[in-house]
Amino acid sequence: MPFAAALSEHPVPAEALGEVAGHILETLGPRPDVALLFVTPPHAGALEDMAAAVVEILRPGVLIGSAAVSVVGTDQEVEQDAAVSLWAGRLGPAEAVRLEAVRTGDGVAIGGWPPILDFEPTALVLVADPFSFPAEALYAELDRRYPGLPVVGGNASAARRPGGNRLVLDRHVHTDGAVGVFIGAGVEIETIVSQGCRPVGVPYIVTKASGHELHELAGEPALNRLIEMSRRMSEDDIDRVNAGLHLGQVIDEHKERFERGDFLVRNVVGAQEATGAIVVGDPVSVGATVQFHVRDAATADEDLRQLLDGRRADGALLFTCNGRGVALFEMPNHDAAVLHERVGAPATGFFAAGEFGPVGGRNFVHGFTASVALFRDL
């Protein structure tokens, strides 16, 4: 098999690293094209030494990684406790990248792009610091350089303040920007973003909006439309609305019917009773088609299972929101276990403070999602 993964919960960093690196070496052998290393906060202080050890032991073409609040290892998620997850694969051409946000007179530019790649990339795996790296600016530049290239990964989640995160690129640890790896056509890559929501009510056309404020839906105040919808909902769905309401905006307006997965889902963060407006986490455009959504553990479970049904993979990456896990499902290992049950591939990943993944062919930063990359050997 061209991929291998290992997880250790040993509390001593050197012992934990030895366990996972030894397993990868025994399973896959040395010199994989790409290796990923993720650790929880108890091991963050030793991350540079651990990265150097991975380079010495495995001699990967590229090593990236980070510290995160929780990590994934195949069918297991370790939340809060000490853990190290290491993954490696033989997947063909790969090129490391270290990116930084650079302020210019026109806003923010992305610096650190590598010279012209000597292969055509099929995906970018990216780990970023949310305090210093605007992923949306990256997406805009990426569209110019590599139109349609999917980005999968997430924001590091081990720190609550700027300068506290730790990002790995080969032997080096960085506290800002982003690290990543462009992957070529040596493997087939499929990306999946499970937003964990389902639509309720009916779709509406936005007829008046200003920035984050959604004023009218199909000519009526947005709040009135929401109240109207709630009168026809079950008590269970009303409870879900009260626990957290979301709004989905259609990605591809050319479709005749809109179903789960056709929407980019964002939080509804407030309402203005005086004006009838609803405040949404992202700007909403006049003329867009939107629909209210609800999310709970059962819906998130159903959504992930549905999206993974019938998939096949030899290796996998899972970047799940730090608001999922036990906090959402009230049981450990949910997303990792479902991924393993459906595709049975060696996997790694972490709990992110914002997940990267494409929806409708466009890259976005998400919340409360599970973003998955599936690798199949050619």
C-alpha positions as YAML, in Angstrom:
chain: A
units: angstrom
residues:
- id: 1
  name: MET
  ca: [0.00, 0.00, 0.00]
- id: 2
  name: PRO
  ca: [1.39, 3.45, -0.92]
- id: 3
  name: PHE
  ca: [0.17, 5.12, 2.31]
- id: 4
  name: ALA
  ca: [0.69, 4.53, 6.02]
- id: 5
  name: ALA
  ca: [-0.50, 6.21, 9.22]
- id: 6
  name: ALA
  ca: [0.30, 5.86, 12.91]
- id: 7
  name: LEU
  ca: [-0.93, 7.39, 16.16]
- id: 8
  name: SER
  ca: [0.73, 7.40, 19.58]
- id: 9
  name: GLU
  ca: [-0.65, 8.61, 22.89]
- id: 10
  name: HIS
  ca: [2.64, 8.20, 24.75]
- id: 11
  name: PRO
  ca: [3.15, 11.25, 27.00]
- id: 12
  name: VAL
  ca: [6.91, 11.46, 26.32]
- id: 13
  name: PRO
  ca: [7.54, 13.18, 22.96]
- id: 14
  name: ALA
  ca: [10.60, 11.13, 22.01]
- id: 15
  name: GLU
  ca: [8.83, 7.86, 22.77]
- id: 16
  name: ALA
  ca: [5.69, 8.92, 20.91]
- id: 17
  name: LEU
  ca: [7.67, 9.99, 17.85]
- id: 18
  name: GLY
  ca: [9.65, 6.77, 17.91]
- id: 19
  name: GLU
  ca: [6.45, 4.72, 17.92]
- id: 20
  name: VAL
  ca: [4.83, 6.46, 14.95]
- id: 21
  name: ALA
  ca: [7.98, 6.85, 12.86]
- id: 22
  name: GLY
  ca: [8.89, 3.21, 13.46]
- id: 23
  name: HIS
  ca: [5.47, 2.07, 12.30]
- id: 24
  name: ILE
  ca: [5.63, 4.18, 9.13]
- id: 25
  name: LEU
  ca: [9.15, 2.95, 8.36]
- id: 26
  name: GLU
  ca: [8.15, -0.67, 8.85]
- id: 27
  name: THR
  ca: [4.94, -0.33, 6.82]
- id: 28
  name: LEU
  ca: [6.00, 1.96, 4.00]
- id: 29
  name: GLY
  ca: [9.78, 2.16, 4.08]
- id: 30
  name: PRO
  ca: [11.93, 5.30, 3.80]
- id: 31
  name: ARG
  ca: [11.69, 8.26, 1.40]
- id: 32
  name: PRO
  ca: [7.95, 8.81, 1.02]
- id: 33
  name: ASP
  ca: [7.06, 11.73, -1.21]
- id: 34
  name: VAL
  ca: [5.03, 13.49, 1.50]
- id: 35
  name: ALA
  ca: [4.73, 13.16, 5.28]
- id: 36
  name: LEU
  ca: [2.31, 14.96, 7.61]
- id: 37
  name: LEU
  ca: [2.93, 15.38, 11.34]
- id: 38
  name: PHE
  ca: [0.31, 16.64, 13.81]
- id: 39
  name: VAL
  ca: [0.66, 16.88, 17.59]
- id: 40
  name: THR
  ca: [-1.53, 18.05, 20.46]
- id: 41
  name: PRO
  ca: [-0.49, 20.93, 22.79]
- id: 42
  name: PRO
  ca: [1.36, 18.76, 25.36]
- id: 43
  name: HIS
  ca: [3.89, 17.95, 22.60]
- id: 44
  name: ALA
  ca: [3.97, 21.40, 20.94]
- id: 45
  name: GLY
  ca: [7.15, 22.45, 22.74]
- id: 46
  name: ALA
  ca: [9.00, 19.47, 21.27]
- id: 47
  name: LEU
  ca: [7.60, 19.87, 17.76]
- id: 48
  name: GLU
  ca: [10.85, 21.11, 16.17]
- id: 49
  name: ASP
  ca: [12.80, 18.15, 17.57]
- id: 50
  name: MET
  ca: [10.08, 15.78, 16.44]
- id: 51
  name: ALA
  ca: [10.07, 17.21, 12.93]
- id: 52
  name: ALA
  ca: [13.86, 16.85, 12.73]
- id: 53
  name: ALA
  ca: [13.54, 13.23, 13.85]
- id: 54
  name: VAL
  ca: [10.93, 12.50, 11.14]
- id: 55
  name: VAL
  ca: [13.26, 13.99, 8.52]
- id: 56
  name: GLU
  ca: [16.18, 11.89, 9.78]
- id: 57
  name: ILE
  ca: [14.23, 8.65, 10.07]
- id: 58
  name: LEU
  ca: [11.90, 8.77, 7.06]
- id: 59
  name: ARG
  ca: [13.70, 11.23, 4.76]
- id: 60
  name: PRO
  ca: [10.44, 12.42, 3.14]
- id: 61
  name: GLY
  ca: [10.44, 14.62, 0.07]
- id: 62
  name: VAL
  ca: [8.22, 17.11, 1.95]
- id: 63
  name: LEU
  ca: [7.16, 17.26, 5.61]
- id: 64
  name: ILE
  ca: [4.41, 19.60, 6.78]
- id: 65
  name: GLY
  ca: [2.39, 19.68, 9.98]
- id: 66
  name: SER
  ca: [1.32, 21.62, 13.03]
- id: 67
  name: ALA
  ca: [0.21, 21.54, 16.62]
- id: 68
  name: ALA
  ca: [-3.56, 21.34, 17.08]
- id: 69
  name: VAL
  ca: [-6.01, 21.09, 19.95]
- id: 70
  name: SER
  ca: [-6.89, 17.52, 18.87]
- id: 71
  name: VAL
  ca: [-5.55, 15.13, 16.25]
- id: 72
  name: VAL
  ca: [-6.81, 12.31, 14.04]
- id: 73
  name: GLY
  ca: [-5.15, 8.94, 13.48]
- id: 74
  name: THR
  ca: [-7.02, 6.62, 11.08]
- id: 75
  name: ASP
  ca: [-10.15, 5.64, 13.09]
- id: 76
  name: GLN
  ca: [-9.31, 7.57, 16.27]
- id: 77
  name: GLU
  ca: [-9.54, 11.17, 17.48]
- id: 78
  name: VAL
  ca: [-7.50, 12.24, 20.50]
- id: 79
  name: GLU
  ca: [-9.00, 15.34, 22.07]
- id: 80
  name: GLN
  ca: [-6.93, 17.43, 24.48]
- id: 81
  name: ASP
  ca: [-4.63, 14.60, 25.66]
- id: 82
  name: ALA
  ca: [-1.05, 14.06, 24.48]
- id: 83
  name: ALA
  ca: [-0.92, 12.52, 21.01]
- id: 84
  name: VAL
  ca: [1.18, 12.38, 17.85]
- id: 85
  name: SER
  ca: [-0.24, 11.49, 14.43]
- id: 86
  name: LEU
  ca: [2.10, 10.77, 11.50]
- id: 87
  name: TRP
  ca: [1.09, 9.96, 7.93]
- id: 88
  name: ALA
  ca: [3.15, 9.34, 4.81]
- id: 89
  name: GLY
  ca: [2.49, 8.52, 1.20]
- id: 90
  name: ARG
  ca: [4.04, 7.72, -2.13]
- id: 91
  name: LEU
  ca: [1.96, 9.97, -4.30]
- id: 92
  name: GLY
  ca: [4.28, 11.25, -7.01]
- id: 93
  name: PRO
  ca: [5.39, 14.84, -7.66]
- id: 94
  name: ALA
  ca: [5.15, 17.17, -4.66]
- id: 95
  name: GLU
  ca: [6.46, 20.67, -3.94]
- id: 96
  name: ALA
  ca: [6.61, 22.36, -0.52]
- id: 97
  name: VAL
  ca: [5.45, 25.95, -0.10]
- id: 98
  name: ARG
  ca: [5.86, 28.47, 2.73]
- id: 99
  name: LEU
  ca: [3.43, 31.38, 2.33]
- id: 100
  name: GLU
  ca: [3.13, 34.71, 4.15]
- id: 101
  name: ALA
  ca: [0.65, 37.58, 4.05]
- id: 102
  name: VAL
  ca: [2.24, 40.82, 2.86]
- id: 103
  name: ARG
  ca: [0.44, 44.15, 3.31]
- id: 104
  name: THR
  ca: [0.43, 46.36, 0.23]
- id: 105
  name: GLY
  ca: [-1.18, 49.64, -0.72]
- id: 106
  name: ASP
  ca: [-4.03, 47.68, -2.28]
- id: 107
  name: GLY
  ca: [-4.61, 45.35, 0.67]
- id: 108
  name: VAL
  ca: [-2.97, 42.01, 1.33]
- id: 109
  name: ALA
  ca: [-0.82, 39.99, -1.07]
- id: 110
  name: ILE
  ca: [0.45, 36.45, -0.65]
- id: 111
  name: GLY
  ca: [4.23, 36.10, -0.71]
- id: 112
  name: GLY
  ca: [6.43, 33.03, -0.91]
- id: 113
  name: TRP
  ca: [5.12, 31.42, -4.08]
- id: 114
  name: PRO
  ca: [7.56, 28.85, -5.44]
- id: 115
  name: PRO
  ca: [9.06, 29.16, -8.91]
- id: 116
  name: ILE
  ca: [7.02, 27.68, -11.74]
- id: 117
  name: LEU
  ca: [6.29, 24.08, -10.84]
- id: 118
  name: ASP
  ca: [7.69, 21.42, -13.12]
- id: 119
  name: PHE
  ca: [4.43, 19.48, -12.86]
- id: 120
  name: GLU
  ca: [0.74, 20.34, -13.08]
- id: 121
  name: PRO
  ca: [-0.66, 20.41, -9.52]
- id: 122
  name: THR
  ca: [-3.93, 18.63, -8.80]
- id: 123
  name: ALA
  ca: [-4.37, 19.82, -5.18]
- id: 124
  name: LEU
  ca: [-2.83, 21.95, -2.46]
- id: 125
  name: VAL
  ca: [-2.75, 20.63, 1.12]
- id: 126
  name: LEU
  ca: [-2.45, 23.67, 3.39]
- id: 127
  name: VAL
  ca: [-2.05, 24.33, 7.12]
- id: 128
  name: ALA
  ca: [-2.30, 27.99, 8.18]
- id: 129
  name: ASP
  ca: [-2.15, 30.27, 11.20]
- id: 130
  name: PRO
  ca: [-5.58, 31.96, 11.44]
- id: 131
  name: PHE
  ca: [-4.17, 35.05, 13.16]
- id: 132
  name: SER
  ca: [-1.75, 36.00, 10.39]
- id: 133
  name: PHE
  ca: [-2.85, 34.34, 7.16]
- id: 134
  name: PRO
  ca: [-6.01, 35.31, 5.20]
- id: 135
  name: ALA
  ca: [-6.90, 32.20, 3.26]
- id: 136
  name: GLU
  ca: [-9.39, 34.12, 1.10]
- id: 137
  name: ALA
  ca: [-6.51, 36.22, -0.30]
- id: 138
  name: LEU
  ca: [-4.71, 33.00, -1.15]
- id: 139
  name: TYR
  ca: [-7.75, 31.66, -2.99]
- id: 140
  name: ALA
  ca: [-7.94, 34.76, -5.17]
- id: 141
  name: GLU
  ca: [-4.26, 34.46, -6.14]
- id: 142
  name: LEU
  ca: [-4.56, 30.73, -6.62]
- id: 143
  name: ASP
  ca: [-7.43, 31.22, -9.07]
- id: 144
  name: ARG
  ca: [-5.10, 33.31, -11.20]
- id: 145
  name: ARG
  ca: [-2.19, 30.88, -11.04]
- id: 146
  name: TYR
  ca: [-3.97, 27.50, -11.00]
- id: 147
  name: PRO
  ca: [-7.68, 27.92, -11.83]
- id: 148
  name: GLY
  ca: [-9.90, 25.33, -10.18]
- id: 149
  name: LEU
  ca: [-7.14, 23.86, -7.99]
- id: 150
  name: PRO
  ca: [-8.73, 22.42, -4.81]
- id: 151
  name: VAL
  ca: [-7.29, 23.42, -1.42]
- id: 152
  name: VAL
  ca: [-7.80, 21.06, 1.51]
- id: 153
  name: GLY
  ca: [-6.54, 21.53, 5.06]
- id: 154
  name: GLY
  ca: [-7.27, 23.85, 7.94]
- id: 155
  name: ASN
  ca: [-6.24, 26.54, 10.37]
- id: 156
  name: ALA
  ca: [-4.01, 25.45, 13.23]
- id: 157
  name: SER
  ca: [-5.95, 25.37, 16.50]
- id: 158
  name: ALA
  ca: [-3.44, 24.95, 19.33]
- id: 159
  name: ALA
  ca: [-3.29, 28.64, 20.29]
- id: 160
  name: ARG
  ca: [-5.74, 31.39, 21.22]
- id: 161
  name: ARG
  ca: [-3.40, 34.29, 20.53]
- id: 162
  name: PRO
  ca: [-1.15, 35.49, 17.68]
- id: 163
  name: GLY
  ca: [2.26, 33.85, 17.67]
- id: 164
  name: GLY
  ca: [1.10, 30.83, 19.61]
- id: 165
  name: ASN
  ca: [0.58, 28.35, 16.78]
- id: 166
  name: ARG
  ca: [3.32, 26.05, 15.50]
- id: 167
  name: LEU
  ca: [3.56, 25.12, 11.81]
- id: 168
  name: VAL
  ca: [6.07, 22.58, 10.47]
- id: 169
  name: LEU
  ca: [7.86, 22.68, 7.15]
- id: 170
  name: ASP
  ca: [10.58, 20.04, 6.94]
- id: 171
  name: ARG
  ca: [12.93, 20.69, 9.91]
- id: 172
  name: HIS
  ca: [11.64, 24.18, 10.65]
- id: 173
  name: VAL
  ca: [8.80, 25.46, 12.86]
- id: 174
  name: HIS
  ca: [7.01, 28.72, 12.05]
- id: 175
  name: THR
  ca: [4.56, 30.76, 14.11]
- id: 176
  name: ASP
  ca: [2.77, 32.61, 11.31]
- id: 177
  name: GLY
  ca: [1.72, 32.35, 7.68]
- id: 178
  name: ALA
  ca: [1.02, 28.98, 6.13]
- id: 179
  name: VAL
  ca: [2.79, 25.82, 5.05]
- id: 180
  name: GLY
  ca: [1.65, 23.48, 2.36]
- id: 181
  name: VAL
  ca: [2.43, 21.02, -0.38]
- id: 182
  name: PHE
  ca: [1.38, 21.07, -4.02]
- id: 183
  name: ILE
  ca: [0.55, 17.55, -5.15]
- id: 184
  name: GLY
  ca: [0.89, 16.38, -8.75]
- id: 185
  name: ALA
  ca: [-0.87, 13.76, -10.83]
- id: 186
  name: GLY
  ca: [0.80, 10.73, -9.26]
- id: 187
  name: VAL
  ca: [-2.44, 9.85, -7.47]
- id: 188
  name: GLU
  ca: [-6.13, 10.51, -8.00]
- id: 189
  name: ILE
  ca: [-7.48, 13.01, -5.45]
- id: 190
  name: GLU
  ca: [-11.09, 13.54, -4.44]
- id: 191
  name: THR
  ca: [-12.21, 16.22, -1.98]
- id: 192
  name: ILE
  ca: [-15.35, 16.13, 0.16]
- id: 193
  name: VAL
  ca: [-16.73, 18.86, 2.43]
- id: 194
  name: SER
  ca: [-19.41, 17.74, 4.86]
- id: 195
  name: GLN
  ca: [-21.08, 20.88, 6.19]
- id: 196
  name: GLY
  ca: [-23.27, 18.83, 8.50]
- id: 197
  name: CYS
  ca: [-26.45, 20.76, 7.71]
- id: 198
  name: ARG
  ca: [-29.73, 20.16, 5.96]
- id: 199
  name: PRO
  ca: [-32.04, 22.71, 4.36]
- id: 200
  name: VAL
  ca: [-35.41, 23.53, 5.91]
- id: 201
  name: GLY
  ca: [-38.29, 25.48, 4.43]
- id: 202
  name: VAL
  ca: [-38.00, 26.58, 0.82]
- id: 203
  name: PRO
  ca: [-35.43, 28.53, -1.23]
- id: 204
  name: TYR
  ca: [-35.80, 32.30, -1.59]
- id: 205
  name: ILE
  ca: [-34.28, 34.93, -3.86]
- id: 206
  name: VAL
  ca: [-32.49, 37.72, -2.00]
- id: 207
  name: THR
  ca: [-34.21, 40.95, -3.05]
- id: 208
  name: LYS
  ca: [-32.49, 43.36, -0.65]
- id: 209
  name: ALA
  ca: [-29.20, 43.04, 1.19]
- id: 210
  name: SER
  ca: [-26.33, 45.18, 2.41]
- id: 211
  name: GLY
  ca: [-23.06, 43.51, 3.39]
- id: 212
  name: HIS
  ca: [-23.82, 41.00, 6.14]
- id: 213
  name: GLU
  ca: [-27.39, 42.25, 6.57]
- id: 214
  name: LEU
  ca: [-30.07, 40.32, 4.73]
- id: 215
  name: HIS
  ca: [-33.10, 42.63, 4.51]
- id: 216
  name: GLU
  ca: [-35.57, 40.98, 2.15]
- id: 217
  name: LEU
  ca: [-36.30, 37.50, 0.86]
- id: 218
  name: ALA
  ca: [-38.62, 37.38, -2.17]
- id: 219
  name: GLY
  ca: [-39.85, 40.90, -1.39]
- id: 220
  name: GLU
  ca: [-40.64, 40.31, 2.29]
- id: 221
  name: PRO
  ca: [-38.55, 41.16, 5.40]
- id: 222
  name: ALA
  ca: [-36.15, 38.28, 6.02]
- id: 223
  name: LEU
  ca: [-37.22, 37.94, 9.65]
- id: 224
  name: ASN
  ca: [-40.86, 37.62, 8.58]
- id: 225
  name: ARG
  ca: [-39.90, 34.81, 6.21]
- id: 226
  name: LEU
  ca: [-38.15, 33.02, 9.06]
- id: 227
  name: ILE
  ca: [-41.17, 33.39, 11.36]
- id: 228
  name: GLU
  ca: [-43.45, 32.20, 8.58]
- id: 229
  name: MET
  ca: [-41.26, 29.13, 8.05]
- id: 230
  name: SER
  ca: [-41.14, 28.32, 11.77]
- id: 231
  name: ARG
  ca: [-44.95, 28.07, 11.93]
- id: 232
  name: ARG
  ca: [-44.78, 25.06, 9.58]
- id: 233
  name: MET
  ca: [-41.85, 23.30, 11.27]
- id: 234
  name: SER
  ca: [-41.83, 20.34, 13.62]
- id: 235
  name: GLU
  ca: [-41.00, 20.93, 17.28]
- id: 236
  name: ASP
  ca: [-37.68, 19.10, 16.77]
- id: 237
  name: ASP
  ca: [-36.67, 21.43, 13.95]
- id: 238
  name: ILE
  ca: [-37.74, 24.47, 15.97]
- id: 239
  name: ASP
  ca: [-35.41, 23.25, 18.72]
- id: 240
  name: ARG
  ca: [-32.62, 22.97, 16.15]
- id: 241
  name: VAL
  ca: [-33.30, 26.51, 14.91]
- id: 242
  name: ASN
  ca: [-33.16, 27.81, 18.47]
- id: 243
  name: ALA
  ca: [-29.87, 25.97, 19.03]
- id: 244
  name: GLY
  ca: [-28.27, 27.60, 15.99]
- id: 245
  name: LEU
  ca: [-29.70, 28.76, 12.67]
- id: 246
  name: HIS
  ca: [-27.71, 28.79, 9.42]
- id: 247
  name: LEU
  ca: [-28.21, 30.17, 5.93]
- id: 248
  name: GLY
  ca: [-27.11, 28.39, 2.77]
- id: 249
  name: GLN
  ca: [-26.33, 30.30, -0.42]
- id: 250
  name: VAL
  ca: [-26.56, 28.37, -3.68]
- id: 251
  name: ILE
  ca: [-23.19, 27.90, -5.40]
- id: 252
  name: ASP
  ca: [-24.42, 26.94, -8.87]
- id: 253
  name: GLU
  ca: [-27.50, 28.98, -9.80]
- id: 254
  name: HIS
  ca: [-27.89, 27.07, -13.07]
- id: 255
  name: LYS
  ca: [-29.24, 23.95, -11.36]
- id: 256
  name: GLU
  ca: [-32.97, 23.33, -11.61]
- id: 257
  name: ARG
  ca: [-33.34, 21.91, -8.10]
- id: 258
  name: PHE
  ca: [-31.30, 22.64, -5.00]
- id: 259
  name: GLU
  ca: [-30.49, 19.91, -2.50]
- id: 260
  name: ARG
  ca: [-28.15, 19.33, 0.40]
- id: 261
  name: GLY
  ca: [-24.61, 19.99, -0.79]
- id: 262
  name: ASP
  ca: [-25.62, 22.69, -3.27]
- id: 263
  name: PHE
  ca: [-25.22, 25.44, -0.65]
- id: 264
  name: LEU
  ca: [-22.38, 27.27, 1.03]
- id: 265
  name: VAL
  ca: [-23.57, 27.33, 4.63]
- id: 266
  name: ARG
  ca: [-22.90, 30.25, 6.97]
- id: 267
  name: ASN
  ca: [-24.08, 31.10, 10.49]
- id: 268
  name: VAL
  ca: [-27.00, 33.42, 11.17]
- id: 269
  name: VAL
  ca: [-25.48, 35.61, 13.89]
- id: 270
  name: GLY
  ca: [-28.36, 37.94, 14.74]
- id: 271
  name: ALA
  ca: [-31.59, 39.67, 13.80]
- id: 272
  name: GLN
  ca: [-32.92, 43.22, 13.87]
- id: 273
  name: GLU
  ca: [-36.53, 43.24, 14.94]
- id: 274
  name: ALA
  ca: [-37.00, 46.92, 14.07]
- id: 275
  name: THR
  ca: [-35.97, 46.48, 10.43]
- id: 276
  name: GLY
  ca: [-36.75, 42.80, 9.90]
- id: 277
  name: ALA
  ca: [-33.17, 42.12, 8.80]
- id: 278
  name: ILE
  ca: [-31.13, 39.00, 9.53]
- id: 279
  name: VAL
  ca: [-27.37, 39.23, 10.05]
- id: 280
  name: VAL
  ca: [-25.28, 36.50, 8.39]
- id: 281
  name: GLY
  ca: [-21.65, 35.53, 8.96]
- id: 282
  name: ASP
  ca: [-20.68, 36.33, 5.35]
- id: 283
  name: PRO
  ca: [-21.95, 38.99, 2.93]
- id: 284
  name: VAL
  ca: [-25.01, 37.99, 0.90]
- id: 285
  name: SER
  ca: [-25.60, 39.21, -2.65]
- id: 286
  name: VAL
  ca: [-28.85, 40.53, -4.08]
- id: 287
  name: GLY
  ca: [-30.19, 38.01, -6.59]
- id: 288
  name: ALA
  ca: [-28.66, 35.00, -4.83]
- id: 289
  name: THR
  ca: [-30.77, 31.97, -3.96]
- id: 290
  name: VAL
  ca: [-30.67, 31.11, -0.25]
- id: 291
  name: GLN
  ca: [-32.34, 28.67, 2.11]
- id: 292
  name: PHE
  ca: [-32.31, 28.31, 5.88]
- id: 293
  name: HIS
  ca: [-30.43, 25.31, 7.31]
- id: 294
  name: VAL
  ca: [-30.26, 23.49, 10.63]
- id: 295
  name: ARG
  ca: [-27.47, 21.43, 12.12]
- id: 296
  name: ASP
  ca: [-27.32, 18.84, 14.89]
- id: 297
  name: ALA
  ca: [-25.40, 15.64, 15.62]
- id: 298
  name: ALA
  ca: [-27.80, 13.38, 13.74]
- id: 299
  name: THR
  ca: [-27.77, 15.62, 10.66]
- id: 300
  name: ALA
  ca: [-23.97, 15.93, 10.73]
- id: 301
  name: ASP
  ca: [-23.63, 12.16, 11.01]
- id: 302
  name: GLU
  ca: [-26.06, 11.52, 8.16]
- id: 303
  name: ASP
  ca: [-24.37, 14.12, 5.93]
- id: 304
  name: LEU
  ca: [-20.86, 12.71, 6.36]
- id: 305
  name: ARG
  ca: [-22.00, 9.12, 5.82]
- id: 306
  name: GLN
  ca: [-23.97, 10.08, 2.72]
- id: 307
  name: LEU
  ca: [-21.04, 11.94, 1.16]
- id: 308
  name: LEU
  ca: [-18.63, 9.04, 1.81]
- id: 309
  name: ASP
  ca: [-20.93, 6.27, 0.61]
- id: 310
  name: GLY
  ca: [-19.41, 4.34, -2.27]
- id: 311
  name: ARG
  ca: [-16.03, 6.11, -2.06]
- id: 312
  name: ARG
  ca: [-12.75, 4.25, -2.26]
- id: 313
  name: ALA
  ca: [-9.33, 5.41, -1.09]
- id: 314
  name: ASP
  ca: [-5.82, 4.18, -0.34]
- id: 315
  name: GLY
  ca: [-5.04, 7.15, 1.92]
- id: 316
  name: ALA
  ca: [-7.05, 9.97, 3.48]
- id: 317
  name: LEU
  ca: [-6.80, 13.31, 5.27]
- id: 318
  name: LEU
  ca: [-9.46, 14.60, 7.65]
- id: 319
  name: PHE
  ca: [-9.68, 18.21, 8.85]
- id: 320
  name: THR
  ca: [-12.64, 18.52, 11.18]
- id: 321
  name: CYS
  ca: [-13.88, 21.51, 13.16]
- id: 322
  name: ASN
  ca: [-12.82, 21.88, 16.76]
- id: 323
  name: GLY
  ca: [-16.53, 22.36, 17.50]
- id: 324
  name: ARG
  ca: [-17.32, 18.83, 16.38]
- id: 325
  name: GLY
  ca: [-15.88, 15.79, 18.20]
- id: 326
  name: VAL
  ca: [-17.36, 14.95, 21.59]
- id: 327
  name: ALA
  ca: [-18.80, 18.47, 21.89]
- id: 328
  name: LEU
  ca: [-21.19, 17.80, 19.00]
- id: 329
  name: PHE
  ca: [-21.62, 14.04, 18.89]
- id: 330
  name: GLU
  ca: [-21.34, 13.28, 22.63]
- id: 331
  name: MET
  ca: [-19.13, 10.33, 21.74]
- id: 332
  name: PRO
  ca: [-15.45, 10.05, 20.80]
- id: 333
  name: ASN
  ca: [-13.94, 9.38, 17.36]
- id: 334
  name: HIS
  ca: [-17.07, 10.09, 15.31]
- id: 335
  name: ASP
  ca: [-15.69, 11.62, 12.11]
- id: 336
  name: ALA
  ca: [-12.56, 9.47, 12.04]
- id: 337
  name: ALA
  ca: [-14.57, 6.31, 12.69]
- id: 338
  name: VAL
  ca: [-17.10, 7.10, 9.93]
- id: 339
  name: LEU
  ca: [-14.27, 7.83, 7.49]
- id: 340
  name: HIS
  ca: [-12.55, 4.57, 8.39]
- id: 341
  name: GLU
  ca: [-15.80, 2.60, 8.20]
- id: 342
  name: ARG
  ca: [-16.58, 3.96, 4.74]
- id: 343
  name: VAL
  ca: [-13.14, 3.94, 3.06]
- id: 344
  name: GLY
  ca: [-10.84, 1.99, 5.42]
- id: 345
  name: ALA
  ca: [-7.71, 3.96, 4.50]
- id: 346
  name: PRO
  ca: [-4.73, 5.14, 6.59]
- id: 347
  name: ALA
  ca: [-5.65, 8.66, 7.66]
- id: 348
  name: THR
  ca: [-4.39, 11.65, 9.57]
- id: 349
  name: GLY
  ca: [-5.62, 15.15, 10.32]
- id: 350
  name: PHE
  ca: [-6.54, 17.51, 13.10]
- id: 351
  name: PHE
  ca: [-9.31, 19.58, 14.67]
- id: 352
  name: ALA
  ca: [-9.11, 22.95, 12.89]
- id: 353
  name: ALA
  ca: [-10.08, 26.52, 13.69]
- id: 354
  name: GLY
  ca: [-11.56, 26.81, 10.19]
- id: 355
  name: GLU
  ca: [-11.47, 24.08, 7.57]
- id: 356
  name: PHE
  ca: [-10.36, 24.47, 3.94]
- id: 357
  name: GLY
  ca: [-12.19, 22.71, 1.15]
- id: 358
  name: PRO
  ca: [-13.99, 23.32, -2.14]
- id: 359
  name: VAL
  ca: [-17.76, 23.50, -2.54]
- id: 360
  name: GLY
  ca: [-19.19, 23.75, -6.02]
- id: 361
  name: GLY
  ca: [-15.70, 23.99, -7.50]
- id: 362
  name: ARG
  ca: [-14.69, 27.02, -5.37]
- id: 363
  name: ASN
  ca: [-12.44, 27.04, -2.30]
- id: 364
  name: PHE
  ca: [-13.78, 28.36, 0.99]
- id: 365
  name: VAL
  ca: [-12.93, 28.56, 4.69]
- id: 366
  name: HIS
  ca: [-15.63, 26.70, 6.60]
- id: 367
  name: GLY
  ca: [-16.80, 26.22, 10.17]
- id: 368
  name: PHE
  ca: [-18.30, 23.12, 11.82]
- id: 369
  name: THR
  ca: [-17.41, 21.04, 8.76]
- id: 370
  name: ALA
  ca: [-15.39, 17.93, 8.05]
- id: 371
  name: SER
  ca: [-13.11, 18.46, 5.04]
- id: 372
  name: VAL
  ca: [-11.72, 15.26, 3.56]
- id: 373
  name: ALA
  ca: [-9.16, 14.42, 0.90]
- id: 374
  name: LEU
  ca: [-9.19, 10.91, -0.52]
- id: 375
  name: PHE
  ca: [-6.13, 9.57, -2.38]
- id: 376
  name: ARG
  ca: [-6.31, 6.64, -4.79]
- id: 377
  name: ASP
  ca: [-3.27, 4.97, -6.30]
- id: 378
  name: LEU
  ca: [-3.25, 5.08, -10.09]
...
